[in-house]
Amino acid sequence: MGADKDIKENRRILVIDDDKETLVTYKNILSPEKEPIERLDKLAGKNNKASLENYDLILAGQGQEGFELFKKALDDEMPFAAVFIDMGMPPVWDGLETAQQIRQLDDRVYIIIVTACADHTIGELQEAVGHNLLYVRKPFFEDEIYQLAHNSCKSWDRDSELKKFKDRLEETIATRTVELRKEITDHGQTEDEMKEAKKYLDNIIESSLDCIIVTNKGFITRTNRAFVNLVGYKEEELSGKPMSELIPREGGEYTSTSGETVQIDEDFIDSSKKIQAKLLKNEKISNRELFYLRKDGKVVPVEENIAVLRDEKEAVIGSVWSVRDITCRKKAAKEIRDARDFLEKVFESSMDGILVTDKKGTVLSANTAVERIYGLSRQQLIGNHVSMLADRDANSREKALRTINELFEKGFAFFDSSIRTRDGRAVDVEGTTTMIKDEKGCFSEGVTIIRDVSERKKIHQQLQQSQKMEAIGTLASGIAHDFNNILAAIMGYTEMSLADVPDNSPVKENLEQIFRSSTRARDLVKQILSFSRKSDQDLKPLQLHLVIEEAVKLLRASLPTNIEIKQDINNRCGMVLTDPTQIHQVIMNLCTNAAHAMEKKGGELKVGLYPADIAPEDAAVNPDLKPGPHVKLTVSDTGTGIDPQLAGRIFDPFFTTKGTDKGTGMGLSVVHGIVKSHGGAITLQNAPGKGATFEILLPRAGEEKAADQQEMKEPVPPGTECVLFVDDEEVLVSLGKRMLESLGYNVVAEKSSVRALEIFKTEPDKFDIVITDQTMPQMTGYGLAEQIVSIRPDMPVILCTGFSDPELTEKAESAGIREVIMKPVNRNELALKIRRVLENR
């Protein structure tokens, strides 16, 4: 057989795999066209870095083809040292049957089973194929193939050398025995010559690096120095010792010479029993791996070969054991396994999805994160094209095409997309794909890193929304001063006109309506500032029906005649702790939206107010509510209803389906914010094509908090003191002077704060009180107050401002300012503030 031929070094390897690309991969790894790669010594941790030579590689696509190539190689006396066999190869012989057929031809070749699944355990494969069996999982690493090829070829070479050594030994012994006998017979050879021959044979045995043991009926009769060193016994202790005592006991736990813990299981003992049975039948044992028990109690991994020893008459006179310490081989294999296990742990523990594909996009491997992100199992992914993960819409296909083009142009590509998973979840993902090149510089595999960024995008959207609301607040505070100045003029002159108009004049009702609307506008500015966090809410107990009836009355004049308003108001619902301006805003927004839904065909707008009690089980369903008494406000229409796909977004700021002249999309978001700030909840009952109903639940205030909602009209207190009135708006200077003079005060009005300070410095004792605006050019009201108080510390100052600033209020107290009041200020409020300040100075 070819194994007996004098081969200096066998680097012949047969690869059997039905996948052509995999065969090309083997060729690129084991027999590249470029110069060999330094890998083995680097993997083993050595420093000499000896380069590997190429292997003589033969490729086969089917089991039968590989078998024929293997048989022909034996016939040509050019045997293979190792065979890589893929486990799954349709249609006839699979990998296991191919391995068994090859094993029957040659019991010394190293067979490496390569598989992507774990249908058979290693024990089952070893039972079916026998010794010299290795195993590797797909997808494999390049270094794994190098290591396995290197070890297999080296082991085959050592086995060949050992067999040649044994053959030479047996031949030498036989030849020498014949010669000795012939010499004794023919020449009467002396005893000294016999001793010399024995010494020669002993030297051969002792010089062997592998362990040599000779046994008779299972008992040791002869060993060499290598075996003594291996098991730690003295030579005389081994003589006559049964080999079975060197086998660890079943169920025992031992420490190996490399420091690992070894558990001797039932399979190991069964295997040993089968070996003993073969020995009893005088059968040959080849390349069996097991553990020997040393004298110190440790175990050492070995590979043993056992041959029957016969005399010249072919009678069995014992066995010759050739045993090799494979600790280094086991250690190298363990390092490979540990490295692979570590990479698999990293692969699996990554929170980002990792997807490995071949160059055509077929999924080879995926980690748990990919399963979680896409809602697909690994079995559903592996073997399918990666395009199955993309959405089927045209936009997704176009983005995927751009990504692929970039990938093959640059070797990497970034991507982001919104997908709908198989379990119906909407997920935003982003990631990178990188192509891996083989030794020839061609793309071979792709690695894709995928990250679920849904939560990050949600937070980003919330940040954008927060920035929008902050911008609204900035805008509101920016225009509040000017708007309040306008309202101050409207309210002031209206109030002055009301004082001059007789009670029976028809103009008086119009002026009162203007004044009420201006007051509502003033309160609305306060509400906008509150919404932008520029001022605190002023909540008071309120009977809701009063505000609802007033709002509906104002709304009636602005609605088309084809919209009928119906009210179902219960006046005994109790009090709600609220701001009347906010409730007015809620009613106006909801009713205006309802009117827009009916503007084409008309319909019925219904406003209802009812008492309601929230049970604990209802509060558990809606976390915005607490159990207890509530007031329910409903606004319903018979219009078109709301598209179900848009119903979930109606409370989003700036979201609107109306034209640019019909709204900004802030109405319902403001309503939602007001209701939530009151500890209430708002829900939508939608019937597309039939109408919609908004239902608001607000907690009822305790009776002890109830207060009379009717405004108490206090008499306007007059005065005769001298007032310095300062404002940079000319119309407000004129209005303030007239208003104060109508109350009896002596007024010096000035438009410039700098000029006002000069006047005060000239006659500081002339004035009894100073009233100044805050926002003025050259010098603010606060700065003016500081200068005035520095001249006359007892001088009372009232500061008027267009928007509330808590820091300004705190600073005002330290500067001696007695009152800070919000613009616009009506005549009665200003009169009361002046008297209170003057009386408390």
C-alpha positions in Angstrom: 0.0 0.0 0.0 1.1 3.6 -0.6 1.5 4.1 3.1 4.6 1.9 3.0 6.3 3.9 0.3 9.2 6.1 1.4 7.5 9.5 1.4 9.6 12.4 2.8 6.6 14.5 3.7 3.0 13.8 2.7 1.1 17.1 2.0 -1.6 15.5 -0.1 -5.1 16.5 1.0 -8.4 15.5 -0.5 -11.4 17.9 -0.1 -15.0 16.5 -0.8 -17.7 19.2 -0.8 -20.7 19.7 -3.1 -20.4 23.6 -2.8 -18.1 24.9 -5.5 -17.5 28.2 -3.6 -16.4 26.3 -0.5 -14.0 24.2 -2.6 -12.5 27.5 -3.9 -12.2 28.7 -0.3 -10.2 25.5 0.6 -7.9 26.1 -2.3 -7.4 29.8 -1.3 -6.5 28.6 2.2 -4.4 25.5 1.6 -3.0 26.1 -1.8 -3.0 29.8 -2.6 -1.3 31.1 -5.7 0.5 33.8 -3.6 3.4 33.2 -1.3 2.5 31.0 1.8 1.1 32.8 4.8 2.8 32.6 8.2 0.0 31.3 10.5 0.7 28.1 12.4 3.4 29.3 14.6 1.6 32.6 15.3 -1.5 30.6 16.4 0.7 28.3 18.6 2.3 31.3 20.2 5.8 30.6 19.0 8.4 33.2 18.0 10.2 31.5 15.1 7.4 32.1 12.6 8.3 29.3 10.2 6.3 29.6 7.0 4.0 27.0 5.7 4.3 25.5 2.2 1.4 24.9 -0.1 -0.5 21.6 0.1 -1.1 19.2 -2.8 -4.8 19.7 -2.9 -7.3 17.5 -4.8 -11.0 18.6 -4.9 -14.1 16.5 -5.4 -17.8 17.5 -5.5 -19.5 14.2 -4.5 -18.8 11.4 -2.1 -18.5 8.7 -4.8 -16.1 10.9 -6.8 -14.0 11.5 -3.7 -14.0 7.8 -2.9 -12.7 6.9 -6.4 -10.0 9.6 -6.3 -8.9 8.2 -2.9 -8.8 4.6 -4.2 -6.8 5.6 -7.2 -4.3 7.5 -5.1 -3.7 4.3 -3.0 -3.3 2.3 -6.2 -0.8 4.8 -7.5 1.0 4.6 -4.1 0.4 8.4 -3.6 -1.9 8.2 -0.5 -3.7 11.2 1.0 -2.7 12.3 4.5 -6.0 13.9 5.3 -9.6 14.2 3.9 -12.0 17.1 4.6 -15.5 15.8 4.1 -18.7 17.9 4.1 -21.4 16.2 6.1 -24.4 17.0 3.9 -24.0 16.0 0.2 -27.0 15.0 -1.8 -28.1 12.9 -3.6 -26.5 9.5 -2.8 -23.6 9.3 -0.3 -23.6 11.8 2.5 -20.5 12.7 4.4 -20.8 10.0 7.1 -21.1 7.2 4.5 -18.2 8.6 2.4 -16.0 8.7 5.5 -16.9 5.0 6.4 -16.1 3.9 2.8 -12.7 5.7 2.8 -11.9 4.3 6.3 -12.3 0.8 4.9 -9.7 1.6 2.3 -7.1 3.1 4.6 -7.1 3.0 8.4 -4.4 5.6 8.8 -5.7 8.6 6.9 -7.0 11.6 9.0 -10.7 12.3 8.3 -12.0 15.8 9.2 -15.8 16.0 9.2 -17.0 19.5 8.3 -20.7 20.3 9.1 -23.0 23.3 9.6 -25.3 21.4 12.0 -25.0 19.1 15.0 -27.1 16.0 13.9 -24.4 13.6 15.2 -22.4 13.8 18.4 -18.6 13.4 18.2 -19.0 10.1 20.0 -21.4 8.8 17.3 -19.1 9.9 14.6 -16.1 8.3 16.2 -18.0 5.0 16.7 -19.0 5.1 13.0 -15.7 6.2 11.5 -13.2 5.1 14.1 -9.8 6.7 14.9 -8.0 9.6 13.3 -11.2 11.6 13.3 -11.5 15.3 13.6 -14.5 17.6 13.6 -15.1 21.3 12.6 -18.2 23.5 12.4 -19.2 25.7 9.5 -18.7 28.6 9.0 -15.0 27.8 9.8 -12.1 30.1 10.3 -9.1 30.1 8.0 -6.7 29.4 10.9 -8.8 26.3 11.9 -8.3 24.8 8.4 -4.6 25.6 8.5 -4.2 24.0 11.9 -6.2 20.9 11.1 -4.3 20.4 7.8 -0.9 20.9 9.4 -1.6 18.6 12.4 -3.1 15.9 10.2 -0.2 15.9 7.7 2.4 16.0 10.5 0.6 13.2 12.4 0.3 11.1 9.2 4.1 11.6 8.6 4.9 10.6 12.2 2.5 7.5 11.9 4.3 6.6 8.7 7.7 6.9 10.3 6.5 4.9 13.3 5.1 2.2 11.0 8.3 2.1 9.0 10.2 2.0 12.3 8.1 -0.9 13.5 8.3 -2.6 10.2 12.1 -2.2 10.2 12.2 -3.3 13.8 10.2 -6.4 13.1 12.2 -7.0 10.0 15.4 -6.4 11.8 14.3 -8.7 14.7 13.2 -11.4 12.2 16.3 -11.0 10.1 18.6 -10.9 13.0 16.8 -13.9 14.6 17.2 -15.9 11.4 20.8 -14.8 11.2 21.5 -15.7 14.8 19.8 -19.0 14.4 21.7 -19.7 11.2 25.0 -18.6 12.8 24.3 -20.7 15.9 23.5 -23.6 13.7 26.2 -23.1 11.2 28.9 -21.6 13.2 27.8 -22.1 16.9 27.6 -18.4 17.6 28.7 -17.5 21.0 26.6 -16.1 23.8 28.4 -12.7 23.7 27.3 -12.2 20.1 23.7 -12.9 21.2 24.0 -10.3 24.0 25.4 -7.8 21.5 22.4 -8.3 19.3 20.0 -7.8 22.2 21.8 -4.7 23.2 21.4 -3.3 19.7 17.7 -4.0 19.8 17.4 -2.4 23.3 19.1 0.8 22.0 16.6 1.0 19.2 13.7 0.7 21.6 15.1 3.1 24.1 16.0 5.7 21.5 12.3 6.0 20.3 10.6 9.3 21.3 7.3 7.4 21.3 6.5 5.0 24.1 7.1 1.3 23.4 5.4 -1.3 25.6 5.5 -5.0 25.1 2.7 -7.0 26.9 1.8 -10.6 27.3 -1.8 -11.4 28.0 -2.3 -7.8 29.1 0.7 -7.7 31.5 3.7 -5.4 30.8 6.8 -7.3 30.0 9.0 -4.5 28.5 8.9 -0.7 28.3 11.2 2.0 27.2 12.4 5.2 28.8 9.7 7.4 27.1 6.9 5.3 28.7 8.6 5.5 32.1 8.7 9.3 31.8 5.1 9.4 30.6 3.4 7.5 33.4 5.8 8.4 36.2 6.5 4.8 37.4 9.9 3.2 37.7 10.8 0.6 35.2 10.7 -2.2 37.8 7.2 -1.0 39.0 5.9 -1.4 35.5 7.2 -4.9 34.9 4.3 -7.3 35.4 1.8 -4.5 35.8 -1.5 -5.0 34.0 -2.2 -2.3 31.4 -5.7 -2.1 32.7 -4.4 -0.4 35.9 -3.3 2.6 33.7 -6.8 3.2 32.6 -8.8 5.7 34.8 -11.9 4.4 36.6 -15.4 5.2 35.4 -17.0 8.2 37.0 -13.8 9.5 38.4 -12.7 13.1 38.1 -9.0 13.7 37.4 -6.6 16.6 36.7 -4.7 16.3 33.4 -1.0 17.1 33.1 -2.0 20.3 31.4 -4.1 21.4 34.4 -7.6 20.6 33.0 -10.3 18.7 34.8 -11.2 15.4 33.1 -14.4 13.5 33.8 -14.2 9.8 32.9 -17.7 8.9 31.6 -19.4 5.7 30.6 -18.5 6.1 26.9 -14.8 6.2 27.7 -15.1 2.9 29.7 -17.2 1.2 27.0 -14.6 2.2 24.4 -11.9 0.7 26.6 -13.9 -2.5 26.9 -14.2 -2.8 23.1 -10.5 -2.3 22.7 -9.9 -5.1 25.2 -12.2 -7.3 23.2 -10.3 -6.6 20.1 -7.0 -7.4 21.8 -8.4 -10.8 22.9 -9.3 -11.5 19.3 -5.7 -10.5 18.4 -7.0 -7.6 16.2 -4.9 -4.5 15.4 -5.7 -1.2 17.2 -4.8 2.1 15.3 -4.7 5.7 16.5 -7.0 5.4 19.4 -7.1 8.5 21.7 -7.6 8.0 25.5 -6.1 8.9 28.9 -3.5 7.0 30.8 -3.4 7.2 34.6 -0.1 8.4 36.0 1.4 7.3 39.3 0.8 10.8 40.7 -2.9 10.5 40.0 -3.0 12.8 37.0 -4.1 11.7 33.6 -2.3 12.3 30.3 -3.9 12.2 26.9 -2.3 9.7 24.5 -2.7 8.2 21.1 -2.0 4.4 21.0 -1.4 1.9 18.3 -1.4 -1.8 19.2 0.0 -4.6 17.1 0.0 -8.4 17.7 3.4 -9.9 18.3 3.9 -13.4 16.8 6.7 -15.9 16.7 8.1 -17.6 13.7 5.2 -20.0 13.7 2.7 -17.1 13.7 1.7 -18.0 17.2 0.6 -14.9 19.3 3.2 -14.3 22.0 2.1 -10.8 23.1 1.4 -7.3 21.9 3.5 -4.3 21.0 2.1 -0.9 22.0 3.2 2.4 20.5 2.0 5.3 22.6 2.3 9.0 21.9 1.8 11.9 24.3 -0.7 14.2 22.6 -0.9 16.9 25.3 0.4 19.6 22.9 -2.0 18.5 20.2 -4.9 18.6 22.7 -3.7 22.0 24.0 -3.6 23.4 20.4 -7.1 22.0 19.7 -8.4 23.5 22.9 -6.9 26.9 22.1 -8.7 26.8 18.8 -12.0 25.8 20.5 -11.6 28.4 23.2 -10.9 31.1 20.6 -13.9 30.0 18.7 -16.1 29.9 21.8 -14.9 33.3 22.8 -15.8 34.7 19.4 -19.2 33.0 19.5 -19.8 34.6 23.0 -18.9 38.0 21.7 -21.0 37.3 18.7 -24.0 36.3 20.8 -23.6 38.9 23.6 -23.6 41.9 21.2 -26.7 44.1 21.6 -26.3 45.0 18.0 -27.3 42.5 15.3 -24.5 40.8 13.5 -25.2 39.1 10.2 -22.7 37.2 8.1 -23.4 36.5 4.4 -21.6 35.1 1.5 -20.7 37.4 -1.4 -24.1 36.7 -3.1 -26.0 37.8 0.0 -27.0 34.4 1.4 -27.2 34.5 5.2 -24.5 32.2 6.8 -24.9 33.2 10.4 -26.8 35.6 12.6 -26.8 36.4 16.3 -29.6 36.6 18.8 -29.9 40.4 18.4 -30.8 39.9 14.7 -33.6 37.6 15.8 -34.9 40.1 18.3 -34.8 43.1 16.0 -36.5 41.4 13.0 -38.7 38.9 14.8 -37.3 36.0 12.8 -35.6 32.8 14.1 -32.1 31.8 13.0 -33.6 28.9 11.1 -35.7 31.3 9.1 -32.7 33.5 8.3 -29.8 31.0 7.5 -29.7 29.9 3.9 -32.0 32.7 2.7 -31.1 35.9 0.9 -30.5 38.9 3.1 -33.1 40.9 1.0 -35.8 39.1 2.9 -35.1 41.6 5.8 -36.0 44.6 3.7 -39.5 46.1 3.3 -41.1 45.5 -0.1 -42.1 49.1 -0.9 -40.4 50.9 -3.7 -38.6 53.4 -1.4 -36.9 50.5 0.5 -35.9 48.8 -2.7 -34.3 52.0 -4.0 -32.4 52.5 -0.7 -31.2 48.9 -0.8 -30.0 49.3 -4.4 -28.0 52.4 -3.4 -26.5 50.6 -0.4 -25.4 47.6 -2.6 -23.8 49.9 -5.2 -21.9 51.8 -2.5 -20.9 48.4 -0.9 -19.3 47.0 -4.1 -17.7 50.4 -4.9 -16.1 51.1 -1.5 -16.2 47.8 0.2 -18.4 49.2 3.0 -21.7 51.0 3.2 -23.8 52.7 5.8 -27.6 52.3 5.8 -30.7 53.3 7.8 -34.3 52.4 7.3 -37.7 52.0 8.9 -39.0 48.4 8.8 -42.0 46.5 9.7 -41.0 43.2 11.4 -42.7 39.9 10.9 -44.5 40.2 14.2 -45.9 43.6 13.2 -43.6 46.0 15.1 -42.3 49.2 13.5 -38.5 49.4 14.0 -36.0 52.0 12.9 -32.6 50.5 12.2 -29.2 51.7 11.0 -25.9 50.0 10.5 -22.9 49.2 8.3 -22.0 46.4 5.9 -18.4 45.5 5.3 -17.1 43.1 2.6 -14.3 40.7 3.5 -11.7 40.0 0.9 -10.0 36.6 0.3 -6.3 36.1 -0.5 -6.8 37.2 -4.1 -8.4 40.4 -3.1 -11.9 39.3 -4.2 -15.0 39.8 -2.0 -15.8 36.6 -0.2 -18.2 37.4 2.7 -20.0 40.3 4.1 -20.5 41.3 7.8 -23.4 43.5 8.6 -23.8 45.3 12.0 -27.4 46.3 12.7 -28.6 48.6 15.5 -32.2 49.2 16.7 -32.4 53.0 17.0 -36.1 53.3 17.5 -35.8 54.5 21.1 -33.0 57.0 20.1 -35.2 58.4 17.3 -38.1 58.7 19.7 -36.0 60.7 22.1 -34.7 62.8 19.2 -38.3 63.6 18.2 -39.2 64.4 21.7 -36.2 66.8 21.8 -37.3 68.4 18.6 -40.8 68.8 20.0 -39.3 70.3 23.2 -37.3 72.8 21.0 -40.5 73.7 19.1 -42.3 74.4 22.3 -39.4 76.4 23.6 -39.4 78.4 20.4 -43.1 79.1 21.0 -42.4 80.2 24.5 -39.6 82.5 23.3 -41.9 84.0 20.6 -44.7 84.4 23.2 -42.5 86.2 25.7 -41.0 88.3 22.9 -44.4 89.7 21.7 -46.0 89.8 25.2 -44.7 93.2 26.0 -45.8 94.9 22.8 -49.2 93.1 22.8 -49.8 94.0 26.4 -49.1 97.6 25.7 -51.7 97.5 22.9 -54.2 95.8 25.2 -53.4 98.4 27.9 -54.4 101.2 25.6 -57.6 99.4 24.5 -58.7 98.5 28.0 -57.7 101.9 29.5 -59.5 104.0 26.9 -62.5 101.7 27.0 -62.6 101.9 30.8 -62.3 105.7 30.6 -65.1 105.8 28.0 -67.3 103.7 30.1 -67.0 106.2 33.0 -68.1 109.0 30.6 -71.0 107.2 29.0 -74.5 107.3 30.6 -75.9 104.0 31.8 -78.8 104.1 29.4 -76.6 104.7 26.3 -76.6 101.9 23.7 -72.9 102.5 23.3 -72.3 101.4 26.9 -73.1 97.7 26.2 -70.7 97.7 23.2 -67.9 99.3 25.4 -68.5 96.7 28.1 -68.2 93.9 25.5 -65.0 95.4 24.2 -63.7 95.6 27.8 -64.6 92.0 28.6 -63.0 90.8 25.3 -59.9 92.8 26.1 -59.8 91.3 29.6 -60.1 87.9 28.0 -57.2 88.7 25.6 -55.1 89.8 28.6 -55.8 86.6 30.4 -55.0 84.7 27.2 -51.6 86.3 27.0 -51.1 85.2 30.6 -52.1 81.7 29.6 -49.6 81.7 26.7 -46.9 82.9 29.0 -47.9 80.1 31.4 -47.8 77.6 28.6 -44.2 78.8 27.8 -43.2 78.5 31.5 -42.9 82.3 31.9 -45.5 82.4 34.6 -47.4 80.1 37.0 -51.0 79.1 36.6 -53.5 80.8 38.9 -56.1 78.1 39.5 -59.3 79.0 41.4 -62.6 77.1 42.1 -65.0 77.6 39.2 -68.5 76.6 38.1 -67.7 75.4 34.6 -71.2 76.1 33.2 -70.6 79.8 33.6 -67.6 79.8 31.3 -69.1 77.2 28.9 -72.3 79.3 28.4 -70.3 82.5 27.8 -68.0 80.8 25.3 -70.9 79.2 23.3 -72.7 82.6 23.2 -69.6 84.2 21.7 -69.1 81.3 19.3 -72.7 81.4 17.9 -72.1 84.7 16.0 -69.1 83.3 14.1 -70.6 79.9 13.0 -72.6 79.4 9.7 -76.3 79.2 10.0 -76.4 75.6 8.8 -74.7 74.5 12.1 -77.1 74.1 15.0 -75.7 74.4 18.5 -77.4 72.4 21.3 -76.5 72.5 25.0 -77.1 69.9 27.6 -75.6 71.7 30.7 -76.0 70.4 34.3 -75.6 73.5 36.5 -75.0 71.3 39.6 -71.8 69.5 38.6 -69.8 71.2 41.4 -66.6 73.2 41.4 -63.5 72.6 39.3 -60.1 74.0 40.3 -59.1 75.8 37.1 -58.3 79.0 35.2 -61.4 80.3 33.4 -59.3 81.5 30.5 -58.0 78.0 29.9 -61.5 76.4 30.0 -62.7 79.1 27.6 -59.8 78.2 25.3 -60.6 74.5 25.5 -64.3 75.2 24.5 -63.4 77.5 21.7 -60.8 75.1 20.2 -63.0 72.0 20.4 -66.1 73.8 19.0 -64.1 75.5 16.2 -62.7 72.1 15.1 -66.2 70.6 15.2 -67.5 73.5 13.1 -64.8 72.9 10.5 -65.9 69.2 10.2 -69.4 70.3 9.3 -68.8 73.5 7.3 -69.7 71.9 3.9 -73.0 70.1 4.8 -73.8 71.6 8.2 -75.0 69.6 11.1 -75.4 69.6 14.9 -72.8 70.8 17.4 -73.6 69.6 20.9 -71.9 70.7 24.2 -72.7 68.8 27.3 -71.7 69.0 31.0 -72.4 66.2 33.5 -71.3 65.0 36.9 -69.2 61.7 36.8 -67.6 59.4 39.3 -64.4 57.5 38.4 -64.3 54.0 39.9 -60.9 52.5 40.9 -61.1 50.0 38.0 -61.6 52.8 35.5 -58.7 54.7 36.9 -56.5 51.6 36.6 -57.2 51.5 32.8 -56.5 55.3 32.4 -53.4 56.3 34.4 -54.2 60.0 33.9 -57.2 59.7 36.2 -57.6 59.2 39.9 -60.7 57.6 41.5 -63.3 60.0 42.8 -65.9 62.7 41.7 -65.2 64.3 38.3 -67.0 66.7 35.9 -67.4 65.4 32.3 -67.4 67.9 29.4 -68.4 66.7 26.0 -68.2 68.4 22.6 -69.7 66.3 19.7 -70.4 67.0 16.0 -72.2 65.2 13.1 -69.4 65.9 10.6 -67.0 63.8 8.7 -65.2 62.2 11.6 -61.5 61.6 11.7 -59.5 59.2 9.5 -58.6 56.2 11.8 -55.0 56.3 10.6 -54.7 59.9 11.8 -56.6 59.6 15.0 -53.5 58.7 17.0 -51.7 61.9 16.0 -54.4 64.6 16.6 -52.9 65.8 19.8 -49.4 66.2 18.3 -48.3 69.9 18.1 -48.3 71.3 14.6 -50.2 68.3 13.2 -53.2 69.4 11.1 -55.1 68.2 8.0 -56.5 71.7 7.4 -55.3 74.2 4.9 -52.8 76.9 5.7 -55.6 79.4 6.3 -57.5 77.1 8.7 -55.1 76.6 11.6 -51.6 75.8 12.8 -52.1 72.4 14.3 -51.7 73.8 17.9 -55.4 73.7 18.9 -55.8 70.2 20.1 -52.3 70.0 21.5 -53.0 73.0 23.7 -56.3 71.4 24.8 -54.5 68.2 25.6 -51.9 70.1 27.6 -54.5 72.1 29.6 -56.5 69.0 30.5 -53.4 67.1 31.6 -52.2 70.0 33.7 -55.6 69.9 35.5 -55.1 66.2 36.4 -57.8 65.2 33.8 -58.0 63.1 30.7 -59.3 63.6 27.2 -60.6 60.9 24.9 -61.9 60.7 21.4 -64.9 58.6 20.2 -64.6 58.6 16.5 -67.1 57.5 13.9 -65.7 58.1 10.4 -68.4 59.6 8.2 -70.8 60.2 11.1 -68.9 62.5 13.5 -66.7 62.7 16.5 -67.0 63.3 20.2 -64.4 64.6 22.5 -64.9 63.7 26.2 -63.0 65.6 28.9 -62.9 64.5 32.6 -61.7 67.0 35.2 -61.4 66.3 38.9 -64.1 68.0 41.0 -62.8 70.4 43.7 -63.7 69.9 47.3 -66.6 71.9 48.7 -64.4 73.6 51.2 -62.5 75.1 48.3 -65.5 76.5 46.6 -65.7 80.3 46.2 -68.3 82.7 44.9 -67.6 83.1 41.1 -69.3 86.5 40.9 -66.9 89.3 40.8 -67.0 91.5 43.8 -67.0 95.1 42.7 -65.0 97.2 45.0 -65.3 101.0 45.0 -62.5 102.8 43.2 -60.4 104.6 45.9 -59.3 108.1 44.8 -56.2 110.0 45.9 -54.6 113.5 45.9 -50.9 112.6 46.0 -48.3 113.5 43.3 -47.4 110.6 41.0 -44.4 110.3 38.6 -45.7 108.1 35.8 -43.1 106.7 33.3 -43.6 104.6 30.1 -41.9 104.6 26.7 -45.2 104.2 24.8 -46.7 107.7 24.1 -50.2 106.4 24.1 -49.8 104.7 27.5 -48.2 107.9 28.9 -51.3 109.9 27.8 -53.7 107.1 29.1 -51.9 106.8 32.4 -52.0 110.5 33.0 -55.7 110.8 32.2 -56.6 107.7 34.3 -54.7 108.8 37.4 -56.0 112.4 37.1 -59.5 111.1 36.9 -58.9 109.5 40.3 -57.8 112.8 41.7 -54.0 112.4 41.6 -51.5 115.1 40.6 -49.6 113.4 37.7 -46.2 114.2 36.1 -46.0 111.8 33.0 -42.8 111.2 31.2 -41.9 109.1 28.1 -38.1 108.9 28.8 -36.8 107.1 31.9 -33.6 109.2 31.8 -35.7 112.5 31.6 -37.9 111.2 34.5 -34.8 110.6 36.7 -33.6 114.2 36.0 -37.0 115.6 37.0 -37.0 113.5 40.2 -33.5 114.7 41.1 -34.6 118.3 40.6 -37.5 117.9 43.1 -37.2 114.6 45.0 -39.6 115.7 47.7 -42.4 116.7 45.3 -43.4 113.1 44.5 -45.3 110.6 46.7 -45.1 107.5 44.4 -43.4 106.5 41.2 -45.1 104.1 38.6 -42.7 102.9 35.9 -42.7 100.5 33.0 -39.9 97.9 33.0 -38.9 97.6 29.4 -37.6 101.0 28.2 -34.6 102.2 26.1 -31.5 103.7 27.8 -32.7 102.7 31.3 -35.0 100.0 32.4 -37.7 100.5 35.1 -35.6 98.5 37.5 -32.6 100.7 36.9 -34.7 103.8 37.3 -36.1 102.4 40.6 -32.6 101.8 42.0 -31.6 105.4 41.2 -34.7 106.9 42.8 -34.5 104.7 45.9 -30.8 105.7 46.3 -32.0 109.3 46.4 -35.0 108.8 48.5 -35.0 105.4 50.3 -38.6 105.8 51.5 -40.0 106.5 48.0 -42.5 103.7 47.0 -42.1 102.4 43.4 -44.6 100.3 41.4 -43.0 98.4 38.5 -45.2 97.4 35.4 -44.1 94.6 33.1 -45.4 92.8 30.1 -44.4 89.3 31.3 -43.7 87.8 34.6 -40.1 87.0 35.5 -39.5 85.4 39.0 -35.9 86.7 39.0 -37.1 90.2 38.4 -39.6 89.9 41.3 -36.8 88.8 43.6 -34.5 91.6 42.4 -37.4 94.2 42.7 -37.8 93.6 46.4 -34.0 94.1 47.0 -34.2 97.4 45.0 -37.0 98.8 47.1 -39.8 98.2 44.5 -43.0 97.7 46.5 -45.2 96.1 43.8 -44.7 94.4 40.4 -47.9 94.2 38.4 -48.6 92.7 35.0 -49.7 94.7 32.1 -52.3 95.6 31.0 -53.7 97.1 34.3 -57.2 98.3 34.5 -58.2 101.5 36.3 -59.7 99.8 39.4 -56.7 97.5 39.9 -54.2 100.3 39.5 -56.1 102.5 42.0 -56.2 99.7 44.6 -52.5 99.0 44.1 -51.6 102.7 44.6 -53.6 103.0 47.8 -52.2 99.8 49.3 -48.6 100.9 48.6 -49.1 104.4 49.9 -50.9 103.2 53.1 -48.1 100.7 53.9 -45.1 102.9 53.2 
